[in-house]
């Protein structure tokens, strides 16, 4: 099963974005993931990892919830 980690910048106010991504992943894959973890960070970080692989990084990617969910999909067994 898959672990998804969303590391977000607390001082930047990115909690809402992190929750949006977590909700979208859970809505799309449900029990196909073991865990969706919100991890606090700083310095503008917003990184999404699936099984420790970076699938989204705000430094190189444009923020789009649907794109992030698509990037997580290959890591989820029995993905919908």
C-alpha positions in Angstrom: 0.0 0.0 0.0 1.0 3.6 -0.5 2.0 6.3 1.8 1.5 9.9 0.6 3.3 12.7 2.3 2.5 16.4 1.8 5.1 18.7 3.2 4.0 22.3 3.3 5.2 25.7 4.4 3.4 26.7 7.6 4.6 30.4 7.6 3.5 30.7 4.0 -0.1 29.7 4.8 -0.1 26.6 2.6 -2.2 24.5 5.0 -5.3 24.9 2.8 -3.5 23.7 -0.3 -2.1 20.7 1.6 -5.6 19.8 2.9 -7.0 20.1 -0.6 -4.4 17.7 -2.0 -4.9 15.3 0.9 -8.7 15.3 0.4 -8.4 14.8 -3.3 -6.0 11.9 -2.9 -8.3 10.2 -0.3 -11.4 10.9 -2.4 -9.8 9.4 -5.5 -8.0 6.4 -4.0 -9.8 5.8 -0.7 -8.5 2.6 0.9 -5.9 2.2 -1.8 -3.6 4.3 0.3 -2.3 3.4 3.8 -1.7 7.0 4.9 -1.8 10.6 3.8 0.4 12.6 6.1 0.6 16.4 6.4 4.2 17.4 7.3 5.0 20.9 8.5 7.8 22.8 6.8 9.0 26.3 6.1 11.0 28.3 3.5 8.2 28.0 0.9 8.3 24.2 0.7 5.4 22.4 -0.9 6.4 18.8 -1.9 4.3 15.7 -2.4 5.9 12.3 -2.0 4.4 8.9 -2.8 6.3 6.1 -1.2 9.3 8.5 -0.6 9.5 9.5 -4.3 8.9 13.2 -5.0 5.9 13.4 -7.4 5.3 17.2 -7.0 7.6 20.1 -6.0 6.4 23.7 -6.1 9.9 24.8 -7.1 9.6 23.0 -10.5 5.9 22.2 -11.0 2.8 24.4 -11.3 0.3 23.7 -8.5 -2.7 21.8 -9.8 -4.5 19.4 -7.5 -5.7 17.1 -10.4 -2.1 16.9 -11.7 -0.8 15.9 -8.3 -3.5 13.2 -8.0 -2.5 11.9 -11.4 1.2 11.8 -10.3 0.2 9.8 -7.2 -1.9 7.3 -9.2 1.0 5.0 -10.4 1.9 4.4 -6.8 -1.5 3.2 -5.8 -2.3 -0.5 -6.2 -5.8 -1.0 -7.7 -6.1 2.7 -8.4 -9.6 3.8 -9.5 
